[in-house]
Amino acid sequence: MDALERVVEQIISSATRTPDGSIARLPTERQLAETLGISRGALREQLSALESLGLVTRTQGSGIHLAPTSPTPVRLYFDLSVRLGLITTDQLERGREMLEETVVRAAAIRATPADLAELEGYVEQMVDGTSSGDHQRADAADYNFHRCLYRIVDNPVLNLIADGLVDVLRELLTQRRVRAINSEEPDEHGHYRTDLIHQQIVGALRLRDPDLAAATMAAHFDQWRHITDEPDNEEATPGVRSVG
């Protein structure tokens, strides 16, 4: 067991707990240093490592506290890994797609009528935003649609991974959405398949059909990749082509 693991073990064993077993209060630096038999300086190095991982916070005068769950460490890992060439943005995108195909399966079982209404509202915002040229509104609705699926499933592990992935990919996904809209021809109503396929996903959820939901999400990503993998020669900014 290394020094950091020893500190974590001591924090867990020395913490004050509530009747249901949840951690209510963490030991002080002084208590930890004395129990572990190390200097306060050595302990602070280990606490700094835990703080950088987003697990604890330290405040002068109030001690050590558990940190709220944050995607920041996950985002930082993915961001640095891409910058260092350890993984590619394409691998991140494919990982996100596989994750969402799993999430939408679970959402097909868990979604309530209120959840479906919320999702349909985002689809309407997408369609209306794109048709009116308000690409920022459409992009925000697209983002909220996919985040809503995670909220429906309500798994903190999936939420953490998804938030870390999307934070790194956010700008790229926005650019790809613009490229998709600029590459498509609207239907007779001025609507675009990039938006409308989200309504098909809602339809699969309404049928409570996990297989259909996953297949529709996969079709969404396949279509998305087909029309956006090869950059066009136009600048990827909204309004390159008249929409609607």
C-alpha positions as CSV (number, residue, x, y, z in Angstrom):
1,M,0.0,0.0,0.0
2,D,1.5,3.3,-1.0
3,A,1.4,6.6,1.0
4,L,-1.7,7.9,-0.8
5,E,-3.6,4.7,-0.2
6,R,-2.6,4.8,3.5
7,V,-4.0,8.3,3.8
8,V,-7.3,7.3,2.1
9,E,-7.7,4.2,4.3
10,Q,-7.1,6.3,7.4
11,I,-9.6,9.0,6.3
12,I,-12.2,6.3,5.8
13,S,-11.6,4.5,9.1
14,S,-11.4,7.7,11.1
15,A,-14.3,9.6,9.6
16,T,-17.4,10.3,11.7
17,R,-20.5,8.7,10.2
18,T,-24.2,9.2,10.2
19,P,-26.6,6.5,11.4
20,D,-27.0,5.3,7.8
21,G,-23.2,4.9,7.4
22,S,-22.6,8.0,5.3
23,I,-19.5,10.0,6.1
24,A,-20.5,13.1,8.1
25,R,-17.1,14.6,9.0
26,L,-13.5,13.8,8.1
27,P,-10.6,13.8,10.6
28,T,-8.5,16.8,10.9
29,E,-5.0,17.1,9.5
30,R,-3.5,16.9,13.0
31,Q,-5.5,13.7,13.7
32,L,-4.4,12.1,10.5
33,A,-0.7,13.1,10.8
34,E,-0.6,11.7,14.4
35,T,-2.4,8.4,13.5
36,L,-0.2,7.9,10.4
37,G,3.0,8.9,12.2
38,I,4.0,11.3,9.4
39,S,4.7,15.1,9.4
40,R,2.0,17.6,8.5
41,G,4.0,18.6,5.4
42,A,4.1,15.0,4.1
43,L,0.4,14.6,4.8
44,R,-0.4,17.8,2.9
45,E,1.4,16.5,-0.1
46,Q,-1.0,13.5,-0.1
47,L,-4.0,15.6,0.5
48,S,-3.0,17.9,-2.4
49,A,-3.1,14.8,-4.6
50,L,-6.6,13.9,-3.4
51,E,-7.6,17.5,-3.9
52,S,-6.3,17.5,-7.5
53,L,-8.3,14.3,-8.2
54,G,-11.4,16.2,-7.1
55,L,-12.1,14.0,-4.0
56,V,-11.6,16.4,-1.2
57,T,-11.4,20.1,-0.5
58,R,-9.4,21.9,2.1
59,T,-10.3,25.2,3.6
60,Q,-8.2,27.2,6.1
61,G,-10.0,27.0,9.5
62,S,-12.6,24.5,8.5
63,G,-10.5,21.4,7.7
64,I,-10.9,18.6,5.1
65,H,-14.2,18.0,3.4
66,L,-15.4,15.5,0.8
67,A,-15.8,17.3,-2.5
68,P,-19.0,17.3,-4.5
69,T,-18.8,14.9,-7.5
70,S,-17.2,16.8,-10.4
71,P,-16.3,15.8,-14.0
72,T,-13.3,18.1,-13.9
73,P,-10.6,15.3,-13.2
74,V,-12.2,13.1,-15.9
75,R,-12.3,16.0,-18.3
76,L,-8.7,16.9,-17.5
77,Y,-7.5,13.4,-18.1
78,F,-9.2,13.1,-21.5
79,D,-8.0,16.6,-22.5
80,L,-4.4,15.9,-21.6
81,S,-4.5,12.5,-23.1
82,V,-5.6,14.0,-26.4
83,R,-3.0,16.7,-26.3
84,L,-0.3,14.2,-25.5
85,G,-1.4,11.9,-28.3
86,L,-2.3,9.0,-26.0
87,I,-5.9,8.9,-27.4
88,T,-7.6,10.6,-30.3
89,T,-10.7,12.7,-30.5
90,D,-12.2,10.1,-32.8
91,Q,-11.7,7.5,-30.0
92,L,-13.4,9.8,-27.6
93,E,-16.3,10.3,-30.0
94,R,-16.7,6.6,-30.6
95,G,-16.6,6.0,-26.9
96,R,-19.3,8.6,-26.3
97,E,-21.5,7.0,-29.0
98,M,-21.2,3.5,-27.5
99,L,-22.0,4.9,-24.1
100,E,-25.1,6.6,-25.4
101,E,-26.3,3.5,-27.1
102,T,-26.2,1.8,-23.8
103,V,-27.8,4.7,-21.9
104,V,-30.7,5.0,-24.4
105,R,-31.5,1.3,-23.8
106,A,-31.9,1.9,-20.1
107,A,-33.8,5.1,-20.7
108,A,-36.3,3.1,-22.8
109,I,-37.2,1.2,-19.6
110,R,-37.0,4.1,-17.1
111,A,-38.5,7.1,-19.0
112,T,-41.6,8.6,-17.5
113,P,-44.3,10.6,-19.4
114,A,-42.7,13.7,-18.0
115,D,-39.3,12.7,-19.3
116,L,-40.7,12.0,-22.8
117,A,-42.4,15.4,-22.8
118,E,-39.1,17.0,-21.9
119,L,-37.3,15.2,-24.6
120,E,-39.9,16.2,-27.2
121,G,-39.6,19.8,-26.1
122,Y,-35.9,19.7,-26.9
123,V,-36.7,18.2,-30.3
124,E,-39.1,21.1,-31.0
125,Q,-36.4,23.6,-30.0
126,M,-33.9,21.9,-32.3
127,V,-36.3,21.9,-35.2
128,D,-37.5,25.5,-34.6
129,G,-34.0,26.8,-34.0
130,T,-32.5,25.3,-37.1
131,S,-35.4,26.3,-39.3
132,S,-35.3,29.9,-38.1
133,G,-31.5,30.1,-38.3
134,D,-31.0,30.2,-34.5
135,H,-28.2,27.6,-34.5
136,Q,-27.2,28.4,-31.0
137,R,-30.6,27.5,-29.7
138,A,-30.7,24.4,-31.8
139,D,-27.3,23.3,-30.6
140,A,-28.2,23.9,-26.9
141,A,-31.4,21.8,-27.4
142,D,-29.4,19.0,-29.0
143,Y,-27.0,19.0,-26.0
144,N,-29.8,19.1,-23.5
145,F,-31.6,16.2,-25.3
146,H,-28.6,13.9,-24.8
147,R,-27.9,15.1,-21.3
148,C,-31.6,14.4,-20.4
149,L,-31.1,10.7,-21.4
150,Y,-28.4,10.4,-18.7
151,R,-30.6,12.2,-16.2
152,I,-33.3,9.6,-16.9
153,V,-31.0,6.7,-16.3
154,D,-29.5,8.5,-13.2
155,N,-26.3,6.6,-12.8
156,P,-23.5,8.8,-11.3
157,V,-20.8,6.7,-12.9
158,L,-22.2,7.2,-16.4
159,N,-22.9,10.9,-15.6
160,L,-19.3,11.4,-14.6
161,I,-17.8,9.8,-17.7
162,A,-20.3,11.5,-20.0
163,D,-19.7,15.0,-18.5
164,G,-15.9,14.5,-18.9
165,L,-16.2,13.4,-22.5
166,V,-18.6,16.1,-23.6
167,D,-16.7,18.9,-21.9
168,V,-13.7,17.9,-24.1
169,L,-15.7,17.3,-27.2
170,R,-18.2,20.2,-26.9
171,E,-16.7,22.6,-29.4
172,L,-16.0,19.8,-31.9
173,L,-19.6,18.5,-31.6
174,T,-21.0,22.0,-32.2
175,Q,-18.8,22.4,-35.3
176,R,-20.0,19.0,-36.6
177,R,-23.6,19.9,-36.0
178,V,-23.2,23.0,-38.1
179,R,-21.4,21.0,-40.8
180,A,-24.2,18.4,-40.8
181,I,-26.9,21.1,-41.3
182,N,-24.9,22.7,-44.0
183,S,-24.5,19.4,-45.8
184,E,-28.2,18.3,-45.6
185,E,-31.2,19.3,-47.7
186,P,-34.3,20.1,-45.7
187,D,-37.6,18.3,-46.3
188,E,-40.7,20.0,-47.7
189,H,-41.3,21.6,-44.2
190,G,-37.8,23.0,-44.0
191,H,-36.7,20.4,-41.4
192,Y,-33.5,18.5,-41.2
193,R,-32.9,14.8,-40.5
194,T,-30.2,15.7,-38.0
195,D,-33.0,17.1,-35.9
196,L,-35.8,14.8,-36.8
197,I,-34.0,11.6,-35.9
198,H,-34.2,12.7,-32.3
199,Q,-38.0,12.4,-32.6
200,Q,-37.5,8.8,-33.7
201,I,-35.4,8.2,-30.6
202,V,-38.3,9.6,-28.5
203,G,-40.7,7.3,-30.4
204,A,-38.6,4.2,-29.5
205,L,-38.5,5.3,-25.9
206,R,-42.3,5.8,-25.9
207,L,-42.6,2.2,-27.1
208,R,-40.3,1.1,-24.3
209,D,-38.3,-0.8,-26.9
210,P,-34.6,-0.9,-25.8
211,D,-33.4,-2.6,-29.0
212,L,-35.2,-0.1,-31.2
213,A,-33.9,2.8,-29.1
214,A,-30.3,1.6,-29.4
215,A,-30.7,1.0,-33.1
216,T,-32.1,4.4,-33.7
217,M,-29.4,6.1,-31.7
218,A,-26.8,4.1,-33.7
219,A,-28.5,5.2,-36.9
220,H,-28.3,8.8,-35.7
221,F,-24.5,8.5,-35.1
222,D,-24.0,6.6,-38.4
223,Q,-25.7,9.4,-40.3
224,W,-23.9,12.1,-38.3
225,R,-20.5,10.5,-39.1
226,H,-21.3,9.9,-42.8
227,I,-22.1,13.6,-43.4
228,T,-19.5,15.2,-41.1
229,D,-16.3,13.0,-41.2
230,E,-15.1,14.8,-44.3
231,P,-14.8,18.5,-43.7
232,D,-16.2,20.6,-46.5
233,N,-14.5,23.7,-47.8
234,E,-16.9,26.1,-46.2
235,E,-16.1,27.6,-42.9
236,A,-18.0,25.8,-40.1
237,T,-20.0,28.6,-38.8
238,P,-23.8,28.9,-38.7
239,G,-25.4,30.7,-41.5
240,V,-23.0,29.5,-44.2
241,R,-26.0,28.5,-46.2
242,S,-29.6,29.8,-45.9
243,V,-31.6,27.4,-43.7
244,G,-35.3,26.9,-44.1
